[in-house]
Amino acid sequence: MDALWIGLMSGTSADGVDAALVRIGDGPGAVETLAHATTPLPGALRERVQAAIRGKPELRELLRLDVELGQHFAAAALDLLAAAGVRVAQVEGIGSHGQTLAHHPEPGVRASLQVGSAAEIHARTGIPVVSDFRAADLAAGGQGAPLTPFVHLACLAAPGQRRAVLNVGGFTNLTWLDGQDPAAVIGFDPGPGNALLDCAARLASGGTEHFDRDGARAARGQVDGATLELLLSDPYFERPPPKSTGHEHFGADFFETARRSVEAGGGGPDDLLATLTALSVESVARAAERFLPATPDRWLVCGGGVHNATLMRRLAERVAPAPVSTTREHGIDPDAVEAVAFAILGWCAARGRASNLPRVTGASLAVCLGSLTPPVGFAARAGAGPASDA
């Protein structure tokens, strides 16, 4: 029987909650996106999230963020259902990734912190919630990331075609698909995406702009070649997969290195944006050349980076002659891919299905991802009625 699921996601830029309502049939690849929307986070809350990512917040502040973000996630889900004309009782579950504040997959820690209380989401929606998707993979010795290659394989692979699926969010995630062969999938984080660009846009605008709209500032600037090569000399880029990254590595210190180097060469804010945009593109292209077994036949791009015309143009130039398109041409809106992914991962968890790819994350075995709130929520909901009543 078909089931309706909601996926919720707030990316590393913490600019809003992405919500997607999907209908899932007899498997993870049988997915139809019915509606999706992004609900912006209030400016003050976004600043608190970013401060928590950058600094060392007090435990009380972490708890406040967990509760408040859970409330915003719940509101995003309910608003989406209202806009789609779907009743709460028709939805089997919510897969909520939460908001990442810290990701430390390295030995000695092996943990990833997402906030956005599943209990709050359930209390306010009445819908069972799957959350905490990364913990089981980390406990099995994996990176806990990336998790979306499982969904890319299910929804975006094509027989006989080698595809690279690139998500450009705060950081970049790259998935290699060789036809529909699960054993061939490769996935990892090449490096920084929009996170550093957003920092540079705030610097360039004196804090009035939170991102480089359409890549306009980067288009006006000049790439500082010496700075670009300095940044690309970071050991992370040479490290083979499995690997994942975040603000912990490409954060404030890395940004300051880039800023000082560009300014030492006589460049200004737009040149910094041009250089960091080139870094996002070049780190992806070099990673593909180093770590993928062959040249992709086609690139599929999703995430907020698809709206950066300068980044997309430079990527197309760099990986030519392979065509570059967004995932929209292949059935999923590029702004909805990650929210759809966590709806699918939630659906798998409710059925006890393994949904990590050990070859991708480095885990010792395939595991079922996510924790259920409440524990018996899905069994109790089994008679809620067919999704076709939507």
C-alpha positions in Angstrom: 0.0 0.0 0.0 1.2 3.5 -0.8 2.2 5.7 2.2 2.5 9.4 2.6 5.6 10.7 4.3 7.0 14.1 5.2 10.7 14.8 5.0 12.2 17.7 7.0 15.7 19.1 6.7 17.6 22.2 7.7 21.0 22.5 6.0 24.3 23.8 7.2 23.4 27.4 6.2 20.5 27.3 8.7 18.4 29.6 6.5 15.2 27.6 6.6 13.4 24.3 7.1 12.9 22.3 3.8 9.8 20.2 3.9 8.6 17.7 1.3 5.4 15.6 1.2 5.9 12.4 -0.8 4.0 9.3 -1.7 6.0 6.1 -1.5 4.9 2.9 -3.1 6.5 -0.5 -2.8 10.1 0.6 -2.5 12.4 3.6 -2.0 12.6 4.3 -5.7 8.8 4.4 -6.1 8.4 8.0 -5.0 6.2 10.9 -6.1 6.8 14.4 -4.6 3.4 15.9 -3.9 4.5 19.2 -2.4 7.5 20.9 -1.0 8.3 24.2 0.6 11.0 26.1 2.5 10.0 27.9 5.7 12.6 30.5 6.6 13.9 30.5 10.1 13.5 33.8 12.0 16.7 35.9 11.7 17.4 35.8 15.4 17.0 32.1 15.6 19.2 31.6 12.5 21.9 33.7 14.2 21.7 31.6 17.3 22.1 28.4 15.3 25.1 29.8 13.5 26.6 31.0 16.7 26.2 27.5 18.2 28.0 26.1 15.1 30.8 28.5 15.4 31.3 28.6 19.1 30.9 26.6 22.3 27.3 27.2 23.4 26.1 26.6 26.9 24.1 23.4 27.5 21.0 25.6 28.3 21.3 27.2 24.9 21.6 23.8 23.2 18.5 22.6 24.9 16.6 25.8 23.9 17.7 25.3 20.3 16.6 21.7 20.3 13.1 22.6 21.5 12.6 25.8 19.4 13.8 24.1 16.2 11.6 21.2 16.9 8.7 23.6 17.1 9.7 25.2 13.8 10.0 21.8 12.1 6.6 20.9 13.3 5.1 24.1 12.0 6.8 23.6 8.6 5.2 20.1 8.4 1.7 21.3 9.3 1.9 24.3 7.0 2.9 22.0 4.1 0.0 19.6 4.8 -2.4 22.6 5.0 -1.2 23.9 1.6 -1.5 20.5 0.0 -4.9 19.8 1.5 -3.8 16.6 3.2 -5.0 15.5 6.6 -2.6 14.7 9.4 -4.2 11.3 9.8 -3.3 10.4 6.3 0.5 10.7 6.9 2.3 7.6 8.0 5.4 9.4 9.4 7.9 12.2 9.3 11.6 11.7 8.7 13.4 14.7 10.3 17.1 15.2 9.8 17.2 18.1 12.2 19.8 20.9 12.2 23.4 19.8 12.4 25.5 21.7 15.0 28.5 19.4 15.0 29.8 16.5 13.0 32.9 14.6 14.3 33.2 11.2 12.6 36.8 10.8 13.5 38.0 7.9 15.7 37.8 8.9 19.4 34.5 10.8 18.9 32.4 9.2 16.2 29.4 11.4 16.8 27.2 13.9 15.0 24.8 16.3 16.7 21.5 17.3 15.2 18.9 19.3 17.1 15.2 19.8 16.5 13.4 17.7 19.0 11.5 14.8 17.6 9.3 14.7 20.7 8.3 18.3 20.0 7.5 17.5 16.3 5.4 14.5 17.4 3.6 16.4 20.2 2.6 19.2 17.8 1.7 17.2 14.8 0.5 13.9 16.2 2.6 12.1 13.5 5.3 9.5 14.4 8.8 10.8 13.8 12.0 9.2 12.7 15.1 11.2 13.6 18.8 10.8 14.6 19.7 9.1 11.3 23.4 9.3 11.6 24.0 7.6 14.9 23.6 3.9 13.8 26.1 4.3 11.0 28.6 6.0 13.2 28.2 3.3 15.8 29.0 0.7 13.1 32.3 2.5 12.4 31.0 4.7 9.5 31.2 8.4 8.9 27.5 8.8 9.4 27.5 10.6 6.1 26.7 11.0 3.3 23.4 9.2 3.7 21.7 10.5 0.5 23.6 8.2 -2.0 21.1 5.5 -0.9 18.3 7.7 -2.2 20.2 8.8 -5.3 20.7 5.2 -6.3 17.0 4.5 -5.7 15.6 7.6 -7.5 18.3 9.0 -9.9 20.2 6.0 -11.4 19.7 5.0 -15.0 20.5 1.7 -16.7 23.8 1.8 -18.6 24.7 5.4 -17.6 27.4 6.7 -15.3 26.1 9.6 -13.4 27.5 12.0 -10.9 24.9 13.5 -8.5 26.2 16.6 -6.9 24.5 18.3 -3.9 25.7 21.9 -3.4 24.5 22.9 0.1 26.7 24.4 2.8 29.1 21.7 1.8 29.2 19.5 -1.3 28.2 15.9 -1.5 29.1 13.8 -4.6 27.6 10.4 -5.5 28.8 8.2 -8.3 26.2 5.9 -9.9 27.3 3.3 -12.4 23.9 2.2 -13.8 21.8 0.8 -11.0 24.5 -1.3 -9.4 24.5 -0.9 -5.6 28.0 -2.3 -5.3 29.4 0.4 -7.5 28.1 3.4 -5.6 30.7 5.9 -4.3 29.7 8.9 -2.2 31.6 11.4 -0.2 32.0 15.1 0.6 34.4 16.8 -1.8 34.6 20.0 0.4 33.0 23.4 1.0 30.0 24.6 -0.9 27.8 27.6 0.0 28.9 27.9 3.7 32.1 29.9 2.8 30.3 31.8 0.1 27.7 32.9 2.6 30.4 34.1 5.0 32.0 36.1 2.1 28.6 37.6 1.1 28.0 38.8 4.6 31.4 40.3 4.8 31.1 42.0 1.4 27.7 43.5 2.3 28.4 44.5 5.8 25.9 41.9 7.0 23.0 42.9 4.9 23.2 40.0 2.4 23.2 36.4 3.6 24.2 34.9 0.3 25.6 35.8 -3.1 22.4 36.1 -5.1 22.7 34.5 -8.5 26.5 34.5 -7.9 26.5 38.2 -9.0 29.3 39.3 -6.8 31.5 36.3 -7.8 30.9 37.1 -11.4 32.2 40.6 -10.9 35.3 39.4 -9.0 38.5 37.9 -10.2 39.8 34.5 -9.1 43.0 34.8 -7.1 44.9 31.8 -8.5 47.6 31.8 -5.7 44.9 31.8 -3.0 42.9 29.0 -4.8 45.9 26.7 -4.9 46.8 27.6 -1.3 43.3 26.5 -0.2 43.4 23.4 -2.4 46.6 22.3 -0.6 44.5 21.4 2.5 45.1 17.7 3.2 41.4 17.0 3.3 41.2 17.3 -0.5 43.8 14.5 -1.0 42.2 12.1 1.5 40.4 9.3 -0.2 36.8 8.3 0.6 35.0 7.5 2.8 35.1 11.0 4.1 32.7 13.7 5.2 33.2 17.3 6.4 31.6 20.4 7.8 32.1 23.6 9.7 34.6 21.8 12.0 37.2 21.7 9.2 36.1 24.4 6.6 34.9 27.0 9.1 36.0 30.3 10.5 39.7 29.6 10.5 39.7 28.4 6.9 37.7 31.4 5.8 40.1 33.8 7.5 43.0 32.1 5.7 41.2 32.7 2.4 40.3 36.3 3.2 43.8 37.3 4.3 45.4 35.7 1.3 43.1 37.5 -1.2 43.6 40.8 0.6 47.3 40.3 0.6 47.2 40.0 -3.1 45.3 43.2 -3.5 41.8 41.7 -3.9 38.5 42.8 -2.5 35.3 41.2 -1.3 34.1 40.2 -4.8 37.5 38.7 -5.6 37.1 36.6 -2.4 33.7 35.4 -3.5 35.1 34.6 -7.0 37.9 32.6 -5.5 35.7 30.7 -3.0 33.3 29.9 -5.8 36.2 28.5 -7.8 37.2 26.5 -4.8 33.8 24.8 -4.6 33.9 23.9 -8.3 37.6 22.9 -8.5 37.4 20.8 -5.3 34.5 18.8 -6.8 36.1 18.5 -10.3 39.5 17.3 -8.8 37.7 14.9 -6.5 35.9 13.4 -9.4 39.1 13.0 -11.3 40.9 11.5 -8.4 38.3 9.2 -6.8 35.8 8.2 -9.4 36.6 5.2 -11.6 35.6 6.9 -14.8 34.4 10.2 -16.3 30.7 10.7 -15.6 28.4 10.6 -18.6 26.2 13.2 -17.0 26.1 15.5 -13.9 22.9 16.0 -11.9 23.0 18.9 -9.5 20.7 19.7 -6.6 20.7 21.9 -3.5 20.8 25.7 -3.0 23.9 26.0 -5.3 21.7 25.4 -8.4 20.5 29.0 -8.0 24.1 30.4 -8.2 24.4 31.0 -11.9 28.2 31.7 -11.6 28.9 28.4 -9.8 26.7 26.4 -12.2 28.4 28.0 -15.3 31.9 27.4 -13.9 31.0 23.8 -13.1 29.7 23.2 -16.6 32.8 24.6 -18.1 35.0 22.6 -15.8 33.4 19.2 -16.4 32.7 19.6 -20.1 31.9 17.9 -22.4 29.7 16.0 -19.9 26.3 17.7 -19.7 25.2 19.4 -16.5 21.6 19.6 -15.5 19.6 19.8 -12.3 17.7 16.9 -10.8 14.5 18.6 -11.9 15.0 17.1 -15.4 15.1 13.7 -13.7 12.0 13.9 -11.5 12.9 15.6 -8.3 13.0 19.4 -7.7 16.6 20.3 -6.8 15.4 22.3 -3.8 13.5 19.2 -2.4 16.0 16.4 -2.9 17.3 16.3 0.7 13.9 16.6 2.3 12.6 13.9 0.0 15.6 11.8 1.0 14.8 11.9 4.7 11.2 11.0 4.0 12.5 7.9 2.2 14.9 7.1 5.0 12.1 7.5 7.5 9.9 5.1 5.5 12.8 2.5 5.5 13.2 2.9 9.3 9.5 2.3 9.9 9.9 -1.0 8.1 13.2 -2.0 9.7 15.1 -1.8 6.4 18.8 -1.1 6.3 19.4 2.2 4.4 23.1 3.1 4.7 25.6 2.1 2.1 28.7 0.7 4.0 30.8 1.2 0.8 30.0 4.9 1.0 30.1 5.6 4.7 32.8 3.1 5.7 30.4 1.3 8.2 31.2 -2.3 8.9 27.7 -3.4 8.0 24.4 -2.3 6.6 22.1 -0.9 9.4 18.6 0.5 9.8 19.0 4.3 10.3 17.0 6.4 12.7 15.2 6.4 16.0 11.4 6.2 16.3 9.3 8.7 18.4 7.2 7.3 19.9 8.6 3.7 19.8 5.3 2.1 18.9 4.0 5.0 16.8 4.1 3.3 13.4 2.5 0.1 14.6 -0.3 2.1 16.2 -0.8 4.1 13.0 -1.1 1.1 10.7 -4.9 1.5 10.2 -4.9 5.2 9.6 -6.3 4.8 6.1 -5.0 4.6 2.6 -2.8 7.4 1.3 -5.0 7.5 -1.9 -7.6 9.4 0.1 -5.3 12.5 0.0 
